[in-house]
């Protein structure tokens, strides 16, 4: 998913999404010239059983 579409759907600004990408908070995949957010990997990371929420 493009960072612009992700920003639109999540309610975040594009600048915030770009910051999350730079910090490694959002997994990405480069396809051709485009850098896309890897939603499949993001879902796996969110559902990871090793992380425990307070």
Secondary structure, DSSP 4 states (H G I P E B T S, - for coil): --HHHHHHHHT--HHHHHHHHHHTSS-EEEETTEEEE-HHHHHHHHT-TT----
